[in-house]
Amino acid sequence: MSKIADIIMKETRLIIENKGEICPDFDQQAKFLSDLPMDSLDLATLIVSLELNTGLDPFRDGFKQFHSIAELITLYENTAA
């Protein structure tokens, strides 16, 4: 697993746990708003946290569609490349 993938997985888990939710076991195929106990505010919090932790902003030129953790990892890895 890449460093970016590790950060995204860790930050996702932290956001869920900080809400007081029990974080389910999940993998990179998990979809944010359907498979995980996250809402749109949690997703926005994740994006801000990822920018602070990675220094990357794949949304600088506008929003890019993603649903799963794997798709978000790809966005960040492509930005880092």
C-alpha angles and dihedrals in degrees: 000000000000124000090250091052090050091052093048093048092047095046092047090053091047093052092050093047093045088059088059092250124137104246112229122220106268140171135202092280092064114117114227103224100033109031098035130054092249133121131198093274090054090050091051089049089052092052092051091047091050092052090051093047099042105026087228129122113186089176096060092108094042140297118315119201119246135156108172135053088245091056091050091049089053091052092052095043091050090050091050093050 
